[in-house]
Amino acid sequence: MPSTMEVACEDDDCELDMFENHYTYDVPDDHAVEDLTCPYCGGSDLAEIEV
């Protein structure tokens, strides 16, 4: 099954608390949270949530 990454936006002015990224099998091994931006505010102050 493809992986899922749960991400929190840590920008104090952003209203989004978390989002999930669902990946296909083709996602590169070196892809990380640093490659993402927040879908709500567009910021890059993100942290992966470990579940």
Residue frames as qw, qx, qy, qz and C-alpha x, y, z in Angstrom:
[[0.000, 0.891, 0.454, 0.000, 0.00, 0.00, 0.00],
 [0.363, 0.610, -0.056, 0.702, 1.34, 3.49, -0.81],
 [0.400, -0.226, -0.520, 0.720, 2.53, 5.56, 2.11],
 [0.154, -0.872, -0.348, -0.306, 0.70, 8.39, 3.85],
 [0.421, 0.059, -0.350, 0.834, 2.40, 11.33, 5.55],
 [0.244, -0.860, -0.448, -0.010, 0.58, 13.41, 8.15],
 [0.436, 0.250, -0.073, 0.861, 1.87, 16.98, 8.29],
 [0.222, -0.816, -0.432, 0.314, 1.26, 19.90, 10.64],
 [0.304, 0.702, 0.047, 0.643, 1.63, 23.54, 9.67],
 [0.562, -0.446, -0.409, 0.563, 3.49, 25.32, 12.47],
 [0.133, 0.343, 0.101, 0.924, 2.92, 28.88, 11.23],
 [0.027, -0.332, -0.650, 0.683, 1.14, 30.73, 14.06],
 [0.327, 0.335, -0.018, -0.884, -0.95, 32.72, 11.57],
 [0.356, 0.058, -0.794, -0.490, -2.19, 29.64, 9.69],
 [0.681, -0.147, 0.229, -0.680, -5.63, 28.21, 10.45],
 [0.872, 0.152, -0.429, -0.183, -4.78, 24.68, 9.20],
 [0.604, -0.622, 0.471, -0.163, -3.67, 22.35, 11.96],
 [0.458, -0.286, 0.811, 0.224, -2.78, 19.28, 9.87],
 [0.731, 0.455, -0.172, -0.478, -3.17, 17.58, 6.51],
 [0.785, -0.133, 0.594, 0.117, -2.43, 14.19, 5.01],
 [0.346, 0.603, -0.543, -0.471, -0.44, 13.49, 1.89],
 [0.876, 0.075, 0.467, -0.095, -1.27, 10.24, 0.12],
 [0.008, 0.634, -0.628, -0.452, 1.41, 8.98, -2.24],
 [0.893, 0.335, -0.192, -0.233, 1.55, 6.64, -5.20],
 [0.933, -0.197, 0.157, 0.255, 4.09, 3.87, -5.42],
 [0.671, 0.523, 0.055, 0.522, 6.31, 6.12, -7.57],
 [0.229, -0.964, 0.087, -0.106, 7.23, 8.71, -4.91],
 [0.538, 0.560, -0.517, 0.361, 11.04, 9.09, -4.69],
 [0.744, -0.325, -0.491, 0.316, 12.74, 7.63, -1.62],
 [0.409, -0.042, -0.250, 0.877, 14.34, 10.98, -0.79],
 [0.212, -0.611, -0.330, -0.687, 11.01, 12.89, -0.73],
 [0.352, -0.260, -0.649, 0.623, 10.51, 14.59, 2.65],
 [0.079, -0.825, -0.510, 0.231, 8.33, 17.13, 4.43],
 [0.251, -0.571, 0.152, 0.767, 10.83, 19.83, 3.41],
 [0.162, 0.084, 0.689, 0.701, 9.64, 19.36, -0.19],
 [0.056, -0.652, -0.743, -0.144, 6.06, 20.41, 0.69],
 [0.047, -0.185, 0.123, -0.974, 4.20, 23.67, 1.26],
 [0.227, 0.322, 0.722, -0.569, 1.06, 24.20, 3.29],
 [0.119, 0.431, 0.743, 0.498, -2.06, 23.93, 1.09],
 [0.140, -0.842, -0.507, 0.124, -3.79, 26.63, 3.17],
 [0.166, -0.926, 0.030, 0.338, -1.23, 29.41, 3.72],
 [0.695, 0.682, -0.154, 0.168, 1.50, 28.37, 1.27],
 [0.247, -0.828, 0.481, -0.144, 4.14, 28.43, 3.99],
 [0.733, 0.319, -0.595, 0.084, 6.96, 25.98, 4.47],
 [0.176, -0.447, 0.675, -0.561, 7.03, 25.80, 8.29],
 [0.867, -0.081, -0.268, -0.412, 5.86, 22.19, 8.35],
 [0.215, -0.431, 0.841, -0.245, 6.54, 19.20, 10.58],
 [0.580, -0.022, -0.758, -0.298, 5.75, 15.54, 10.00],
 [0.653, -0.395, 0.324, -0.559, 3.44, 14.04, 12.61],
 [0.245, 0.228, -0.942, 0.035, 4.58, 10.65, 13.86],
 [0.755, -0.228, 0.016, -0.615, 1.64, 8.35, 14.60]]
